[in-house]
Amino acid sequence: MAISGNLPKHLEVGARTAALTSPVRDDFQYRRVAMELDLTQKTTDLVDLGGMPAPTNNPAVVDSLIEKTMQVTPKDWYLTLHISQNAIDDDQTGSLERNFRNLNPAFQRHLDSYTFTVLNAGDGTTYGSAYDTQDFFDSDHADLGASYTTSQDNEGALTLSLDNFDTALTAARQFVDDQGNYQNYLYNLLVCNTALERTAANICTNSEAYDTGNREMNPYSGRFTFFSRPELDSTAWYIIASSEPVKPIILGIRKRPTLHNMWFDSQQEDGGIHYFQYHARYVAVYGDWRLAYQGNT
């Protein structure tokens, strides 16, 4: 097998490992916008029955639920690392080989970045469509067989400001399910590019409207939390209903990171080289588009 990469350089006697960089956090932000869903087959159909019809005074009316389906196929992900026998022998802390055998943090970090990359794309070309076959962020969402007749729009093109945040939130609160009932999702999270963090902080935490001088009340202070992500476009911001049981992004996981193979090449320098290969199968797909409103991209 062809393996690329430079050999580790910490081979001198007295080398100390795990001392120069900070470990990966376990409080990954993707968990607020993505739901992990274990898959049991190579290809899995996700099914939902949609909204519940509203009661009527007419006992002769017979309603039906509108089924939605979306097919999900996981992707293969690999991570192969190598380490010399000398590096293991010269490691004073004894943690070097153990860290090589535990690559779960690397996969978690990938899931984190992958989620926001998919959220930022929001189109049907790169990462697939929403369940209604439209781009996840689109101006003409329409559930097949829905009782509403006007397409719904979760795609804005507004610069992040308090007034534009109000406009986007008002639009999101008008979403109805396939039966025409208002969803009334609890939108409580603002996600934006790192360049917009100061504005996001003012919107979500300043008790007064920061963009006027009359000290008027900011109705969103304390009701929204925020964080910024570098994966997003420089002007991108999104309003998310993060406390709902289903999230805007679904991470379909068929196989969690597993040590797939390991071998030793004694013909290499530095006492020989150990190789560790990890394998996982997962994919990010779009969930309910009503759970996220794109203020801008």
JOUR-V841727 format. One record per residue. N is the residue number from 1. RES is the residue in one letter. PSI is psi in whole degrees, 0 to 359 (999 if undefined). D_CENTER is the distance of its C-alpha to the mean C-alpha in Angstrom with 1 decimal. Layout:
N;RES;PSI;D_CENTER, N;RES;PSI;D_CENTER
This chain:
1;M;135;32.8, 2;A;124;32.2, 3;I;130;30.2, 4;S;162;29.4, 5;G;157;29.1, 6;N;150;31.5, 7;L;148;33.2, 8;P;143;32.4, 9;K;352;34.8, 10;H;66;35.2, 11;L;358;38.2, 12;E;148;40.9, 13;V;134;42.6, 14;G;3;41.3, 15;A;139;37.7, 16;R;128;35.3, 17;T;168;31.7, 18;A;40;28.6, 19;A;349;30.3, 20;L;334;28.8, 21;T;155;25.0, 22;S;142;22.9, 23;P;158;21.0, 24;V;136;17.2, 25;R;159;16.1, 26;D;358;14.8, 27;D;63;13.3, 28;F;137;9.9, 29;Q;339;8.1, 30;Y;338;4.6, 31;R;341;7.1, 32;R;343;7.9, 33;V;355;5.3, 34;A;143;4.6, 35;M;127;8.1, 36;E;130;9.7, 37;L;116;12.6, 38;D;130;15.5, 39;L;147;17.3, 40;T;358;21.0, 41;Q;165;22.1, 42;K;317;21.7, 43;T;130;20.7, 44;T;137;19.7, 45;D;120;20.2, 46;L;132;18.0, 47;V;142;20.4, 48;D;147;20.6, 49;L;4;23.9, 50;G;199;22.8, 51;G;161;24.6, 52;M;132;27.8, 53;P;151;30.9, 54;A;147;32.8, 55;P;156;36.2, 56;T;158;39.3, 57;N;349;43.0, 58;N;112;44.1, 59;P;348;44.3, 60;A;349;44.7, 61;V;125;41.2, 62;V;116;39.1, 63;D;166;35.3, 64;S;154;32.8, 65;L;152;29.0, 66;I;111;27.0, 67;E;141;25.1, 68;K;143;21.9, 69;T;151;20.7, 70;M;130;18.1, 71;Q;136;18.6, 72;V;128;16.0, 73;T;118;17.1, 74;P;157;15.3, 75;K;156;15.8, 76;D;137;17.8, 77;W;135;16.7, 78;Y;151;19.5, 79;L;116;20.4, 80;T;126;24.1, 81;L;161;25.9, 82;H;153;29.5, 83;I;142;31.8, 84;S;155;35.6, 85;Q;324;38.0, 86;N;321;39.5, 87;A;320;36.2, 88;I;316;36.1, 89;D;325;39.8, 90;D;2;39.6, 91;D;114;36.6, 92;Q;331;38.2, 93;T;341;35.3, 94;G;12;34.8, 95;S;351;31.1, 96;L;308;30.5, 97;E;322;30.7, 98;R;320;28.8, 99;N;325;25.8, 100;F;333;26.0, 101;R;358;25.9, 102;N;89;22.7, 103;L;12;19.8, 104;N;319;17.2, 105;P;325;16.0, 106;A;320;15.5, 107;F;323;13.4, 108;Q;319;11.3, 109;R;324;11.0, 110;H;317;10.1, 111;L;320;7.2, 112;D;307;6.1, 113;S;320;7.3, 114;Y;317;6.4, 115;T;313;2.7, 116;F;335;4.7, 117;T;317;7.5, 118;V;317;6.8, 119;L;318;6.3, 120;N;327;9.3, 121;A;302;11.2, 122;G;19;11.3, 123;D;166;14.4, 124;G;356;16.1, 125;T;314;17.6, 126;T;311;14.9, 127;Y;13;12.3, 128;G;169;14.4, 129;S;171;15.3, 130;A;177;14.6, 131;Y;338;17.0, 132;D;13;19.7, 133;T;9;19.7, 134;Q;164;18.9, 135;D;148;16.3, 136;F;314;13.3, 137;F;111;14.7, 138;D;160;18.3, 139;S;356;21.7, 140;D;52;23.2, 141;H;134;21.1, 142;A;116;23.7, 143;D;136;23.5, 144;L;125;26.2, 145;G;12;29.2, 146;A;155;27.9, 147;S;341;30.6, 148;Y;155;29.4, 149;T;340;30.8, 150;T;128;29.0, 151;S;150;25.7, 152;Q;150;22.8, 153;D;118;21.0, 154;N;28;17.5, 155;E;111;17.9, 156;G;171;19.7, 157;A;58;21.2, 158;L;138;22.2, 159;T;139;22.4, 160;L;119;20.9, 161;S;170;23.8, 162;L;317;24.9, 163;D;317;26.7, 164;N;328;23.9, 165;F;317;21.4, 166;D;318;24.0, 167;T;314;24.4, 168;A;318;20.7, 169;L;320;20.5, 170;T;319;23.8, 171;A;317;22.6, 172;A;325;19.6, 173;R;355;22.0, 174;Q;358;24.2, 175;F;140;21.9, 176;V;157;23.8, 177;D;184;23.1, 178;D;345;25.0, 179;Q;357;28.1, 180;G;8;28.2, 181;N;140;27.4, 182;Y;136;25.4, 183;Q;321;22.1, 184;N;42;22.3, 185;Y;151;18.8, 186;L;98;18.4, 187;Y;124;16.5, 188;N;9;16.1, 189;L;134;13.4, 190;L;121;13.7, 191;V;132;11.1, 192;C;171;13.1, 193;N;156;14.2, 194;T;332;16.2, 195;A;343;19.4, 196;L;9;18.9, 197;E;322;18.5, 198;R;316;22.2, 199;T;319;22.2, 200;A;321;19.2, 201;A;319;21.1, 202;N;320;24.2, 203;I;319;22.6, 204;C;340;21.1, 205;T;341;23.8, 206;N;122;27.0, 207;S;344;29.3, 208;E;154;31.2, 209;A;112;30.2, 210;Y;341;29.9, 211;D;8;30.8, 212;T;166;34.2, 213;G;10;37.3, 214;N;12;38.5, 215;R;34;36.3, 216;E;157;34.9, 217;M;142;32.4, 218;N;107;28.7, 219;P;350;27.6, 220;Y;353;23.9, 221;S;126;24.7, 222;G;349;23.5, 223;R;344;21.8, 224;F;142;18.5, 225;T;169;16.5, 226;F;158;14.7, 227;F;161;13.0, 228;S;154;12.8, 229;R;134;10.9, 230;P;343;13.0, 231;E;342;10.7, 232;L;155;11.4, 233;D;156;14.8, 234;S;335;17.6, 235;T;9;18.2, 236;A;140;14.7, 237;W;148;13.9, 238;Y;142;12.3, 239;I;126;13.6, 240;I;139;11.4, 241;A;84;13.1, 242;S;348;11.2, 243;S;0;14.2, 244;E;154;14.6, 245;P;331;14.7, 246;V;145;12.3, 247;K;164;8.9, 248;P;325;8.0, 249;I;137;5.6, 250;I;125;7.7, 251;L;101;7.7, 252;G;114;11.5, 253;I;113;13.2, 254;R;323;16.8, 255;K;121;17.8, 256;R;161;16.5, 257;P;128;17.7, 258;T;143;21.5, 259;L;108;24.4, 260;H;322;25.4, 261;N;151;28.6, 262;M;144;30.6, 263;W;164;33.9, 264;F;129;36.5, 265;D;102;38.3, 266;S;350;41.6, 267;Q;353;42.8, 268;Q;161;40.5, 269;E;179;41.7, 270;D;37;40.9, 271;G;8;41.9, 272;G;161;39.7, 273;I;130;35.9, 274;H;136;33.6, 275;Y;137;30.5, 276;F;122;27.5, 277;Q;128;25.1, 278;Y;150;21.9, 279;H;139;20.2, 280;A;160;17.1, 281;R;114;16.0, 282;Y;166;12.6, 283;V;147;10.7, 284;A;128;7.6, 285;V;166;9.3, 286;Y;134;9.5, 287;G;224;10.8, 288;D;117;13.2, 289;W;341;13.4, 290;R;344;15.5, 291;L;354;12.8, 292;A;134;11.7, 293;Y;126;14.4, 294;Q;110;14.3, 295;G;320;17.1, 296;N;163;17.3, 297;T;999;15.8
